Amino acid sequence: MLGMQERHQAAQTEHHERQRTEQSQEPQAQWPAWIHRPIAVVKVWRHGAQRPTDQARQTVLPKLTHRRMPRTIAISGASGKTGYRVAEEVLQAGDQPRLLLQEHSLVPEQLQGCDQHRLRLGDAAALDAALQGVDALVIATGARPSIDLTTPLRVDAWGVEQQVRSCERVGVQRVVLVSSLCAGRWLHPLNLFGLILVWKRLGEQALERSRLEWTVIRPGGLSEREEQLEQEGIRYSGADQQDSASIPRRLVARCCLEALNTPASIGQIIEITSSCDLEPIAMAQALAR
Ligand SMILES: NC(=O)c1ccc[n+]([C@@H]2O[C@H](COP(=O)([O-])OP(=O)(O)OC[C@H]3O[C@@H](n4cnc5c(N)ncnc54)[C@H](OP(=O)(O)O)[C@@H]3O)[C@@H](O)[C@H]2O)c1
């Protein structure tokens, strides 16, 4: 014989069982698949990122951890043959390029929609405004061939220094400079064009003396070749180790982006040439050797 209390408990259990069975037979609200992710996001938001729901863990968090916020990367000399490729690589990486251009610079069709700032490098206020809020600057300016032999001094030395000073003023910490093999040499045929290699070294030194996180990329002779670059390896070396050989501009542009993503490249002068005979390796791997 069951006592009073036991009979009461048995009745309650039966009542709960019946309720559960009835609920499971009720038609369930079918949420469309697209609504699950926003709901999970809201749950994460409401409960705080420290306490994700299981659903959020499975659907939202893997995406959040794999996807970073797009960076804004300024490219000066973005109308040049290396500069526009840097901008393309920035887009390819899912970041936002900001093109720093001269008044008359021509921008390739595919970059027309990008954020553009037209200015003179000597105009400090305009340069500061153009660099405001960017995460990094890639300097791809360089003197174009000209009968004015002061152009390399004005672009490759003073022009770089003006950009460095502007980064310091507005707080852009990370800068990659495209310079050249043999920068700093006095005796070199390229110096027939206004001592360009001497002025390039002065530009590099402005960066080295700054408080910025800098990388100098010194490429060999630049080519326009775009074919079969995936199998082409890069010879990386420190300063003044290489003095010949070439590299396609596309690979230089990729190196600039790779430098931005390689902390070990900060404070380094990296010389690069390329060859199909070399195994492609990551910059970080080369720097660790
Ligand atoms: N050519 C080579 O074999 C070689 C080898 C090693 C290193 N480099 C160096 O690599 C870099 C890229 O070379 P590249 O041949 O790809 O460049 P590029 O096609 O000659 O382009 C030069 C860029 O610099 C800009 N620029 C020139 N004078 C300027 C000024 N006063 N103010 C602002 N911008 C100015 C140009 O703007 P505009 O379009 O308005 O003229 C252009 O965007 C350069 O520093 C170059 O010296 C070249």
PDBQT file of the ligand as one rigid body, heavy atoms in Angstrom, charges set to zero:
ROOT
HETATM    1  N1  LIG A 301      62.570  49.509 -62.284  1.00  0.00    +0.000 N 
HETATM    2  C1  LIG A 301      63.296  48.619 -61.641  1.00  0.00    +0.000 C 
HETATM    3  O1  LIG A 301      63.850  47.680 -62.224  1.00  0.00    +0.000 OA
HETATM    4  C2  LIG A 301      63.463  48.752 -60.156  1.00  0.00    +0.000 A 
HETATM    5  C3  LIG A 301      64.318  47.888 -59.496  1.00  0.00    +0.000 A 
HETATM    6  C4  LIG A 301      64.394  47.935 -58.114  1.00  0.00    +0.000 A 
HETATM    7  C5  LIG A 301      63.639  48.851 -57.408  1.00  0.00    +0.000 A 
HETATM    8  N2  LIG A 301      62.839  49.739 -58.075  1.00  0.00    +0.000 N 
HETATM    9  C6  LIG A 301      62.054  50.672 -57.267  1.00  0.00    +0.000 C 
HETATM   10  O2  LIG A 301      60.800  50.054 -56.996  1.00  0.00    +0.000 OA
HETATM   11  C7  LIG A 301      59.794  51.053 -56.831  1.00  0.00    +0.000 C 
HETATM   12  C8  LIG A 301      58.625  50.752 -57.764  1.00  0.00    +0.000 C 
HETATM   13  O3  LIG A 301      59.092  50.776 -59.102  1.00  0.00    +0.000 OA
HETATM   14  P1  LIG A 301      58.079  50.773 -60.345  1.00  0.00    +0.000 P 
HETATM   15  O4  LIG A 301      58.918  50.683 -61.573  1.00  0.00    +0.000 OA
HETATM   16  O5  LIG A 301      57.023  49.769 -60.165  1.00  0.00    +0.000 OA
HETATM   17  O6  LIG A 301      57.433  52.217 -60.172  1.00  0.00    +0.000 OA
HETATM   18  P2  LIG A 301      56.809  53.171 -61.288  1.00  0.00    +0.000 P 
HETATM   19  O7  LIG A 301      55.943  52.372 -62.213  1.00  0.00    +0.000 OA
HETATM   20  O8  LIG A 301      57.897  53.987 -61.909  1.00  0.00    +0.000 OA
HETATM   21  O9  LIG A 301      55.870  54.090 -60.385  1.00  0.00    +0.000 OA
HETATM   22  C9  LIG A 301      56.402  55.106 -59.583  1.00  0.00    +0.000 C 
HETATM   23  C10 LIG A 301      55.287  55.638 -58.722  1.00  0.00    +0.000 C 
HETATM   24  O10 LIG A 301      55.800  56.714 -57.939  1.00  0.00    +0.000 OA
HETATM   25  C11 LIG A 301      54.960  57.839 -58.137  1.00  0.00    +0.000 C 
HETATM   26  N3  LIG A 301      55.708  59.088 -58.058  1.00  0.00    +0.000 N 
HETATM   27  C12 LIG A 301      56.752  59.499 -58.826  1.00  0.00    +0.000 A 
HETATM   28  N4  LIG A 301      57.135  60.724 -58.458  1.00  0.00    +0.000 NA
HETATM   29  C13 LIG A 301      56.310  61.101 -57.460  1.00  0.00    +0.000 A 
HETATM   30  C14 LIG A 301      56.186  62.294 -56.686  1.00  0.00    +0.000 A 
HETATM   31  N5  LIG A 301      56.983  63.334 -56.843  1.00  0.00    +0.000 N 
HETATM   32  N6  LIG A 301      55.199  62.334 -55.754  1.00  0.00    +0.000 NA
HETATM   33  C15 LIG A 301      54.372  61.287 -55.572  1.00  0.00    +0.000 A 
HETATM   34  N7  LIG A 301      54.443  60.148 -56.270  1.00  0.00    +0.000 NA
HETATM   35  C16 LIG A 301      55.389  60.067 -57.201  1.00  0.00    +0.000 A 
HETATM   36  C17 LIG A 301      54.398  57.676 -59.532  1.00  0.00    +0.000 C 
HETATM   37  O11 LIG A 301      53.242  58.480 -59.664  1.00  0.00    +0.000 OA
HETATM   38  P3  LIG A 301      52.728  58.935 -61.134  1.00  0.00    +0.000 P 
HETATM   39  O12 LIG A 301      52.019  57.768 -61.700  1.00  0.00    +0.000 OA
HETATM   40  O13 LIG A 301      51.835  60.079 -60.831  1.00  0.00    +0.000 OA
HETATM   41  O14 LIG A 301      53.946  59.326 -61.931  1.00  0.00    +0.000 OA
HETATM   42  C18 LIG A 301      54.119  56.190 -59.535  1.00  0.00    +0.000 C 
HETATM   43  O15 LIG A 301      52.933  55.930 -58.864  1.00  0.00    +0.000 OA
HETATM   44  C19 LIG A 301      60.471  52.373 -57.100  1.00  0.00    +0.000 C 
HETATM   45  O16 LIG A 301      60.904  52.944 -55.900  1.00  0.00    +0.000 OA
HETATM   46  C20 LIG A 301      61.681  51.975 -57.932  1.00  0.00    +0.000 C 
HETATM   47  O17 LIG A 301      62.741  52.903 -57.831  1.00  0.00    +0.000 OA
HETATM   48  C21 LIG A 301      62.728  49.690 -59.430  1.00  0.00    +0.000 A 
ENDROOT
TORSDOF 0
